[in-house]
Amino acid sequence: MYRRLLAPALFRAEPEWIHDRAIRLAERVGRVPAIASYCAPTDASLVTDVAGLRMATPIGLGAGFDKNARAVPALASLGFGHVEVGSIAARPSDGNPRPRLFRLPEDEAIVVYYGVPNEGADRVAQRLANRRRTATLGINIVNTNHGIDAPPSTEDEVIADYLTSTRILQPHADYLCLNLSCPNTHDGQGFFHQPHRLAMLIDGLREVGIEKPLLLKVAPFPDLRAMETFLQAVAPAEFVSGFSVNLPAGKPPGLRASAAELPGAVSGRPAAAAANRTIRELYRSIDPERHVIVGSGGVFTAEDAYAKIRLGASLVQLLTALVYRGPTVARAINRELPKLLRRDGFTRVADAVGTDARG
Ligand SMILES: Cc1cc2nc3c(=O)[nH]c(=O)nc-3n(C[C@H](O)[C@H](O)[C@H](O)COP(=O)(O)O)c2cc1C
């Protein structure tokens, strides 16, 4: 019903406007017990333990949908095992100039050029201070985007920005995810390609004292050497629990819509190939006893999620599918995924992780 009736009506509105309305509505409605029990993942095979956190399903909502943690109870009740809010920075930011969000329906994709607008760590921490615990809450942290015309931040300023947000937000998170790869800000794209900056960040985080599982969100690597350089640089950080895969900058090949003129990165179906390649390559290089992988990029169905799990993802996130398939998309995946596991002889998700990564 959502795809045939609601989506065409909603898609007549400007994307960012309708997204803001959806978040406001979800904030006002909060957790509706009837919706929560309708969508709740119940199959024991889906229960997933990652970095000491137990989740009812590996399927989570990716960062960028609820940027300021306004609607966590409502979103958690849609069948997600975890909800990642953000990205949030030390200072409030307006992000990039509008328009900065574009739908590509024929590709089931979104072109995103937000530039991480957010209300800043203090405001979000206040909002989260009295939250009731529902799904596992991830807080995604990024460097403040001071605007296109601002002079580039110095190395020390960028690192300090991450550390300030980490200090402020850590008490409110079940896990933290440091977004090291925003495709849409000038500090975000290549800053951490220099290993000494990762070392500076790691030293700073050690001084802050990391008490929650911490993930690093990285863009697909241009080649295996870049991935090895990154993994070597973060190896000394005993508090890093794993890696999450972000959208690559630029336009992927094979888009049906003409998006070359639009600024920004492409999510949804066209993002799947690079994400899957990165998950597989990462899984082949990490020690799975020490690090987990969170996969996202073009997950619409249980088959899509299962493919990422078999390539090495312990958790799988979606965002674009919520726009194109509607609020019951996680429920639908949670109902089908156990059948795929059973078909292949697995009793739980963890047994399937990485089975397609070798060879
Ligand atoms: C509109 C939009 C906003 C996003 N904002 C963020 C963000 O602020 N921080 C972040 O780490 N990832 C952000 N992402 C990336 C998503 O979390 C996710 O990794 C990516 O979209 C791939 O999943 P999908 O194909 O299911 O959307 C955003 C994606 C979209 C589509």
Ligand as a Chemical Component Dictionary entry (heavy atoms), coordinates in Angstrom:
data_LIG
# 
_chem_comp.id                   LIG 
_chem_comp.type                 NON-POLYMER 
_chem_comp.pdbx_formal_charge   0 
_chem_comp.three_letter_code    LIG 
# 
loop_
_chem_comp_atom.comp_id 
_chem_comp_atom.atom_id 
_chem_comp_atom.alt_atom_id 
_chem_comp_atom.type_symbol 
_chem_comp_atom.charge 
_chem_comp_atom.model_Cartn_x 
_chem_comp_atom.model_Cartn_y 
_chem_comp_atom.model_Cartn_z 
_chem_comp_atom.pdbx_ordinal 
LIG C1  C1  C 0 19.567 11.450 3.394 1  
LIG C2  C2  C 0 20.775 10.767 3.958 2  
LIG C3  C3  C 0 21.475 11.348 4.993 3  
LIG C4  C4  C 0 22.588 10.700 5.533 4  
LIG N1  N1  N 0 23.260 11.290 6.550 5  
LIG C5  C5  C 0 24.279 10.629 7.140 6  
LIG C6  C6  C 0 24.947 11.200 8.251 7  
LIG O1  O1  O 0 24.621 12.285 8.715 8  
LIG N2  N2  N 0 25.970 10.498 8.803 9  
LIG C7  C7  C 0 26.356 9.271  8.338 10 
LIG O2  O2  O 0 27.279 8.670  8.890 11 
LIG N3  N3  N 0 25.734 8.700  7.280 12 
LIG C8  C8  C 0 24.714 9.347  6.682 13 
LIG N4  N4  N 0 24.078 8.774  5.612 14 
LIG C9  C9  C 0 24.523 7.443  5.140 15 
LIG C10 C10 C 0 23.616 6.334  5.684 16 
LIG O3  O3  O 0 23.743 6.201  7.078 17 
LIG C11 C11 C 0 23.934 4.975  5.036 18 
LIG O4  O4  O 0 25.237 4.580  5.388 19 
LIG C12 C12 C 0 23.816 5.032  3.523 20 
LIG O5  O5  O 0 22.740 5.835  3.116 21 
LIG C13 C13 C 0 23.648 3.666  2.875 22 
LIG O6  O6  O 0 22.448 3.042  3.228 23 
LIG P1  P1  P 0 21.099 3.122  2.337 24 
LIG O7  O7  O 0 21.466 2.776  0.939 25 
LIG O8  O8  O 0 20.183 2.128  2.989 26 
LIG O9  O9  O 0 20.582 4.510  2.464 27 
LIG C14 C14 C 0 22.983 9.429  5.029 28 
LIG C15 C15 C 0 22.276 8.866  3.975 29 
LIG C16 C16 C 0 21.183 9.508  3.429 30 
LIG C17 C17 C 0 20.436 8.864  2.300 31 
# 
loop_
_chem_comp_bond.comp_id 
_chem_comp_bond.atom_id_1 
_chem_comp_bond.atom_id_2 
_chem_comp_bond.value_order 
_chem_comp_bond.pdbx_ordinal 
LIG C1  C2  SING 1  
LIG C2  C3  SING 2  
LIG C2  C16 DOUB 3  
LIG C3  C4  DOUB 4  
LIG C4  N1  SING 5  
LIG C4  C14 SING 6  
LIG N1  C5  DOUB 7  
LIG C5  C6  SING 8  
LIG C5  C8  SING 9  
LIG C6  O1  DOUB 10 
LIG C6  N2  SING 11 
LIG N2  C7  SING 12 
LIG C7  O2  DOUB 13 
LIG C7  N3  SING 14 
LIG N3  C8  DOUB 15 
LIG C8  N4  SING 16 
LIG N4  C9  SING 17 
LIG N4  C14 SING 18 
LIG C9  C10 SING 19 
LIG C10 O3  SING 20 
LIG C10 C11 SING 21 
LIG C11 O4  SING 22 
LIG C11 C12 SING 23 
LIG C12 O5  SING 24 
LIG C12 C13 SING 25 
LIG C13 O6  SING 26 
LIG O6  P1  SING 27 
LIG P1  O7  DOUB 28 
LIG P1  O8  SING 29 
LIG P1  O9  SING 30 
LIG C14 C15 DOUB 31 
LIG C15 C16 SING 32 
LIG C16 C17 SING 33 
# 
